[in-house]
Amino acid sequence: MENDYRIIAQFLIPTEAHLVCGCLVAAGVPAVVCDDQLVQANLLWAPAIGGARILVPDEFMYKAREALAAYERGEYALAEDADVGPPR
């Protein structure tokens, strides 16, 4: 199938899954988070179902692995003195 998705990462905390998914999307990978709401509704089930999963299409797996490795190395982290705009 041309639209097969594969698991690239799993997280027990749904917020972390969405953060990583955002980094993948920013890197040009069409990633999606699944099972995040189920995990959020019942955190005790998270280890049993594998947590929130991030899925990417097969053809983007290499690019997704590179972006995930960059995230784990801290390449997406902001510096302590980063200008994020004026306070609201």
N, C-alpha and C positions, 0 to 999 in steps of 0.2 A: 504494500500500500504506500502511496506517496505521502500520506498525512499521518504516519505513525509517530507517536510521541513516546519518549522514554524518560525515566526518572533520572534527573541529574543530581538532586540533593533532597534530603529529608530533614526536617527540624521539628523538635518537640514544642517549640514556641512559634505560633503562627506569625507573630510580628517579625521575627527574624526571617522567616520564609518570604514574607512580602518585601523585606529590605533587600534580600539577596536577589529576588525576582526583579526588583526595580533596577538593580545593578546590571543584571543580564539584559534586560530590555534596553537600558541605556547603551549597552555595548552592541546593540543590533541583533540580539537573539530574541525571537518571539516566544518568551517563556510564560507559563501560567502556573498559578498555585492552585492545588486542589486539596480537599479534605481539611482546609484551614478552619472552616466554620464548625465542622464536626468536632475537631480538636478543641476549639475555643469553647464550645458548649459543654464539653465533658473532658476536662484535662486528664482525668484518670484513665481514659481510653487511649490517650496519645501513644504510650509505649506499645499498646496492643495492636494498633492499626498502623504504626510506623510514623506517626506524626503527620504534619503538613508536608506535602510533596511538591516539588517543583518539576514540571514537565517541559521538555523542549522537543521540537521535531528532530527526527533522525539526522537530517542533513545539517543541523546546527550544533550537533554534539561536540565537535572539536572546538568550535568557537566558544561554546558555553563552558567547556572545561577550562579553556584559557582564561575566560572572564572570572570564573569561580576561583581559580588559582590566584588571580590578581586580587580578588576580594579578600581571600585568606591571607595574602601577603600584606594587606593593609594599603594597597595602592589607591583605594577609593576613599580613604580616611581624610578628613579635613584637618588642617593644621590648627593648633590651639589659637592662633591669631588670625584665622581666616575671616575675611570680611563677608558676612552672610547677608548684608543689607541693614538698613536702619530698623530699629525696634518699632514694633507696631503699637 
